[in-house]
Amino acid sequence: MDLRFNTKCVQGGYTPGNGEPRQIPIIQSTTFKYDTSEDMGKLFDLEASGYFYSRLQNPTCDHVAAKICELEGGTAAMLTGSGQAANFYAVFNIAGCGDHVVSSASIYGGTYNLFAVTMKRMGIEVTFVDPDCTEEELNAAFRPNTKAVFGETIANPALTVLDIEKFAKAAHAHGVPLIVDNTFATPVNCRPFEWGADIVTHSTTKYMDGHGAAVGGCIVDSGKFDWTAYPEKFACLCTPDESYHGVTYTERFGLAGAYITKATAQLMRDLGSVQSPQSAFILNLGLESLHVRMKRHCENALAVATYLEQHPKISWVNYCSLPGNKYYDLAQKYLPNGSCGVVSFGIKGGRAAAEVFMKHLKVGAIETHVADARTCILHPASSTHRQMNDAELAAAGVGADLVRMSCGLEDAQDLIEDIAQALEQV
Ligand SMILES: *Cc1c(COP(=O)(O)O)cnc(C)c1O
């Protein structure tokens, strides 16, 4: 039976047999037992599928990955220990020393550092492009050694909306896949594969968990990118892997499984950023209500943004689902049912006014986090970006007056009244 999206949120990824646990069991075991060495040898040669060590695969994690795979409409998926690990593996699986990647410049700060600093040290160069660039400008960023294109559906924290079709078209014209970090939108609000993306990543720490309880990540492959059309460029997938007794991933696992099998067999084996079965279990509890929660996060954010927009002490509001926003049209196209719960805005009076406002909030809590059931709020100029002066902040697109509010699942009227009383103190 072809189940609908909401049902997959609740029941996807795991179908218990007769008399088996109704909830996904937490297989809290590092290792798995076999009767003969021959049985185990087949696993090491990737000739049989099965579990042998939880750094590579664990049944609890696999059930949860399978659910996210269904939600995104992919062919294979894996959990990772964090969103950072997911984005690193997603790129490093197909790009190595001497290679190049094109990325939207409007991305999460952690991913920006990963690309601009750490991966550069590994010999992978990243060219950052303005997400609003023309097709010509985008095409000009490619080089013969480009291996992937990267962007975020809704960028954290700039809240820009990626024109996925434009980026997918350019990627495919140059024979490389488009990787989209879909953390903020979640598959409830956007399914990037339907717009041409090839690989999707998530920080499951955010809405998927949704309760501020477990750090985690996920990579999903659409199975649509044909690595074998570019066997030299993607030799890592199309030629024998000597570290796995000469297996050729595309031959053995097909387009549906090659990319994730390689990431599991090679990157998890060697780098080991696994998600624990306990965390995967918690993540699944979040996924069971993702479709219900996202709706409320978006309703609350729209109510808050609409309220802020008319407030005399607020200088600007940035929320892509708000009419008049620069990304409103793109949001209507890619995120017609809602975008996310995060709103950013500026308080008249800059840094000092923002600090007073923050101090007086009673429902919203000051946290370096987003996408939680509880409303959280951050003033980057006095916290995450406090080493920068006002001019440096402006250049980074994070003004001294900018406040980022992640609207939780509380009553919207309480959030608005809390904002109102805190603004009175300014
Ligand atoms: C938080 C975040 C990440 C990093 O995820 P962690 O789970 O914190 O490692 C990556 N991308 C986006 C869009 C994020 O919001």
Ligand as a Chemical Component Dictionary entry (heavy atoms), coordinates in Angstrom:
data_LIG
# 
_chem_comp.id                   LIG 
_chem_comp.type                 NON-POLYMER 
_chem_comp.pdbx_formal_charge   0 
_chem_comp.three_letter_code    LIG 
# 
loop_
_chem_comp_atom.comp_id 
_chem_comp_atom.atom_id 
_chem_comp_atom.alt_atom_id 
_chem_comp_atom.type_symbol 
_chem_comp_atom.charge 
_chem_comp_atom.model_Cartn_x 
_chem_comp_atom.model_Cartn_y 
_chem_comp_atom.model_Cartn_z 
_chem_comp_atom.pdbx_ordinal 
LIG C1 C1 C 0 22.638 23.162 12.827 1  
LIG C2 C2 C 0 22.855 23.017 11.387 2  
LIG C3 C3 C 0 23.886 22.216 10.883 3  
LIG C4 C4 C 0 24.858 21.505 11.794 4  
LIG O1 O1 O 0 24.201 20.499 12.485 5  
LIG P1 P1 P 0 24.689 19.908 13.902 6  
LIG O2 O2 O 0 23.702 18.833 14.164 7  
LIG O3 O3 O 0 24.663 21.030 14.894 8  
LIG O4 O4 O 0 26.079 19.386 13.687 9  
LIG C5 C5 C 0 24.016 22.087 9.518  10 
LIG N1 N1 N 0 23.182 22.724 8.671  11 
LIG C6 C6 C 0 22.174 23.510 9.129  12 
LIG C7 C7 C 0 21.285 24.188 8.144  13 
LIG C8 C8 C 0 21.977 23.692 10.490 14 
LIG O5 O5 O 0 20.976 24.484 10.927 15 
# 
loop_
_chem_comp_bond.comp_id 
_chem_comp_bond.atom_id_1 
_chem_comp_bond.atom_id_2 
_chem_comp_bond.value_order 
_chem_comp_bond.pdbx_ordinal 
LIG C1 C2 SING 1  
LIG C2 C3 SING 2  
LIG C2 C8 DOUB 3  
LIG C3 C4 SING 4  
LIG C3 C5 DOUB 5  
LIG C4 O1 SING 6  
LIG O1 P1 SING 7  
LIG P1 O2 DOUB 8  
LIG P1 O3 SING 9  
LIG P1 O4 SING 10 
LIG C5 N1 SING 11 
LIG N1 C6 DOUB 12 
LIG C6 C7 SING 13 
LIG C6 C8 SING 14 
LIG C8 O5 SING 15 
# 
